[in-house]
Amino acid sequence: MNVLQVVRNAAAVAAMGAFLGGCGASQVPGTLGAAPADSTAQQSVRSWIKPGSTSGDLLYVGGDSQSAGPTTFILTYPEGQLVGGIGMVSGGMCSDNSGNVYMTSRNAVIEYAHGGTTPIATYRIPGASTYQCAVDSTTGNLAVTFDCPPCGYEDLAIFPQGSNTSTRYDAPDAYTVTYDNQGDLFLAGYSGSQLAELPSGSSTFTTITLNQTISEPGQVQWDGTYVTLQDLRSPGEIYRFSISGSAGTVVGETKFGRYMRRTNYSWISGSTVALPFSVHGNQTNQLGIWNYPRGGKAINIIKKIAVGDTGFGAITVSVSPSRK
């Protein structure tokens, strides 16, 4: 099973249980440790990092390699040179301002330091299937979307920085998640014309109606100025929205000067954006890097990792701590 199939299967499960409206919160203890204790994050192949390669920014991308199996590849960014790998694959990834990388895997989110190959923390949601994550730059809080039949309608967990206890919400249409620079949380899911906002310090969601319908909502992300929402369906634009009250207004869009049949979840990092995509079929087996928000012609297109043919899935950029 390729990485895209894993992500799609997870999304299908989440769609069956998506809750459109209402909200609530509960305090639920989890498990926070230095390393996974069970099969949640068992590594399928050896993890490694090339000495001297961690001084710059790094691109983490889940892949399915013929020779290595399910792996999270570590590449220089934006050059795209392979310098390491973590022997597991996740359904979603995010990173924080210190370069720490968070990978969702089954019922947990596993944290790695920039360029590290050994987990430094594991945040668990027992009984859940975790999907996507985001870190609040103002508090260090970790937000995780998940599906958990035993949990009722709860599908968003927020872990305070370094805590093993999460506050859980029955969040509207939760799948991808981001924070803005004020600590406001935004969710996107299966409605292509709405976002949900959880303002900083609030426990009540606001529905944001967009003036642009997204055919197949993908990554929602704060780009430093605007909330962005990606359309996974061809031609795969990323839209920038100005949020005012309960309205989201398009102020621009990033178009890619390349045919794409399908795209996977993107990651914006400063003035660049990385995006897995396919030209033929549904497996996203190419990885492009573009100027952001300009788009147009790609800076770099990666078609194959040296260790074998690869399908690209979850993605994030770890900014070097030296550039913090």
VOKE-154961 format. One record per residue (C-alpha): x, y, z. Coordinates in steps of 0.001 Angstrom, whole numbers, padded with zeros to 6 digits, always signed. Layout:
<nodes>
XYZ...
</nodes>
This chain:
<nodes>
+000000+000000+000000+001469+003352-001009+001528+006404+001205-001276+008165-000628-003533+005146-000114-002747+005230+003602-003683+008918+003781-006851+008434+001727-007958+005475+003847-007486+007541+006983-009428+010401+005463-012284+008102+004533-012561+006858+008094-012562+010416+009388-015222+011473+006919-017600+008830+008223-017394+010357+011675-017069+014046+010829-019213+016202+013094-020682+019273+011436-021455+021719+014207-021478+022037+018002-018499+021992+020292-017327+020972+023700-014177+020320+025646-012986+017772+028166-009726+017240+030036-008278+013824+029179-004969+012419+030392-002694+010869+027820+000805+009450+027835+003949+011502+027303+007256+009690+027102+010712+009820+025617+009990+007012+023164+007108+004839+021944+006455+001775+024079+004374-000270+021640+003733-000755+017946+002375+002765+017476+005654+003934+015983+007617+000785+015324+010309+001582+012811+010347-000553+009673+013896+000285+008558+017021+001806+010051+016927+005513+010911+019965+007552+009951+021265+011069+009329+024329+012151+007368+026885+013818+009660+027099+017572+009221+023780+017850+007383+021642+019403+010115+022924+022997+009992+020395+024012+007334+016661+023611+006819+015397+020077+006274+012440+018713+004332+010688+015694+005852+008492+013683+003508+006843+010307+003965+007569+007870+001178+007115+004308+000004+010400+003107-001428+010867-000142-003316+014128-000843-001517+013548+000752+001904+009806+000299+002433+007749+002895+004339+010184+005655+005308+010188+009333+006179+012945+010787+004031+015000+013744+005244+016169+016058+002461+018064+019325+002368+015724+022229+001653+015168+023536-000920+017924+021596-002720+016257+018218-002168+019369+016148-001458+018766+012956+000555+020632+013180+003895+018685+010871+006192+015588+008908+007002+013338+007842+009848+012166+004249+009693+008442+004951+009901+005772+006676+007885+003027+008921+009237-000331+010167+008064+000460+013777+008920+003392+015972+009926+004003+019442+011298+006892+021404+012801+007451+024228+015270+009598+027358+015343+012473+025455+016981+012677+022942+014125+011090+020082+016062+009098+017722+013853+005844+016022+014889+004640+012873+013113+001182+011356+013575+001128+007574+013767-001852+005483+014845-002868+006735+018301+000075+009071+018881+002113+012038+017752+005859+011429+017905+008244+014381+018263+011780+014527+016839+014374+017255+017187+015681+018927+014021+017737+016259+012247+017185+013792+015094+016390+010126+014519+015318+009175+018064+011939+010356+019429+012151+012973+022177+008451+012816+023143+005297+010878+022352+001803+012288+022832-000896+009627+022903-004650+009581+022396-005650+006035+023402-008117+004423+021017-007697+007095+018352-006370+007309+014816-004411+010559+014596-004422+012613+011388-002887+016086+011248-001188+018454+013691-000082+022038+014277+001945+023875+016935+000945+027238+018380+003917+029599+018074+002608+031719+020967+002303+028927+023561+003962+025781+022180+000624+023937+022429+000194+020957+020094-003149+020519+018308-004011+017121+016836-006988+016040+014757-008106+012447+015138-010880+009896+014780-011849+007905+017869-015145+005955+017980-014751+005257+021745-014344+009018+022333-017766+009992+021016-017713+013104+018863-014337+014355+020087-011955+014854+017161-009522+017593+018242-006991+017354+021083-004794+020190+022329-001750+019311+024442-000219+022201+026410+003532+022377+025799+005252+019397+027449+002010+018084+028964+000549+014581+028862-002993+015860+029417-004998+017124+026457-008157+019168+026233-010464+017533+023704-013176+019049+021570-015967+017857+019343-014801+020106+016557-016684+020967+013376-015408+019233+010268-011917+018657+011695-009097+017257+009577-006272+019688+008788-005343+022296+011391-003216+025422+011794-002570+028302+014195-002102+031925+013225+000420+034240+014893-002144+035253+017547-002806+031695+018729-006150+031382+016928-006754+027859+015651-008305+027084+012255-009677+023763+011015-010490+022548+007521-012204+019308+006631-014716+018026+004132-016737+021194+003542-015101+023116+000727-016721+026439+001587-016076+026717+005336-013397+026791+007993-013828+026540+011748-011996+028921+014071-011227+028445+017760-010076+031892+018910-007223+032015+021393-008534+031568+024921-011993+030452+023749-013714+027051+023926-016329+027909+021294-015864+027494+017559-016825+030075+014966-017834+028957+011471-015959+030908+008790-017800+031061+005469-015442+031364+002502-016232+033212-000721-014353+030502-002630-015507+026895-002841-012646+024392-002602-013285+021212-004599-011311+018987-002239-009890+020788+000820-006298+019956+001661-003765+021646+003912-004901+024668+005910-001894+026745+006976-000895+030174+008260+001641+031648+005834+002731+034485+008101+000076+036904+006830-002991+034951+005742-004790+031688+006402-004317+029508+003334-006311+026553+002061-005116+024150-000588-007301+022464-003209-006124+018878-003673-007939+018488-006967-006380+019539-010278-004999+022113-010928-004128+022295-007200-004135+025996-006264-003475+027369-002790-005871+030184-001813-005056+032973+000664-007911+034246+002827-008363+037358+004898-010491+036445+007915-012865+039023+009360-015506+037901+011836-017269+034914+010288-016183+035640+006702-013142+034539+004729-012323+036527+001591-009850+035426-001080-007000+037908-001432-004819+035823-003739-004011+032376-005028-000884+030444-005864-001019+028698-009228+001540+026124-010280+002819+026191-013843+002644+022442-014217-000126+019936-014933-001108+017964-011831-003653+015158-011792-003579+014918-008000-001804+016704-005170-001083+015724-001585-000832+017994+001460+001505+020950+000918+003801+022811+003302+004554+026538+003129+007893+027613+004581+008642+031320+004313+008947+032225+000639+008709+028652-000656+006134+025868-000756+006680+022110-001161+003989+019980-002763+003772+016261-003663+001815+015664-006870+001100+013206-009662+000937+013665-013401-000531+010238-014152-002651+008196-011746-003389+008936-008107-000011+008138-006540+001811+011403-005802+005212+010286-007029+006741+013696-007747+007696+016406-005281+007856+020028-006354+009264+023119-004665+007997+026539-005765+008439+030179-004854+005576+031284-002620+003180+032926-003188+004269+033453-006785+004051+029811-007892+004581+029483-011640+007675+027544-012654+009071+025154-010046+012408+025768-008351+012991+022046-008110+011165+018850-009083+012153+015600-007353+010976+012524-009247+012935+009810-007511+014832+009323-004270+018165+007555-004731+017066+004467-002785+014308+003573-005243+011011+004564-006779+009002+006544-004271+005482+007790-003653+005400+010969-001571+002932+011557+001275+002949+013662+004451+005387+016573+004423+006842+019329+006593+009866+021642+006658+012057+021787+009770+013677+025208+009983+017217+025088+011345+017328+026252+014997+020278+028426+014012+017870+030530+011927+015270+030886+014683
</nodes>
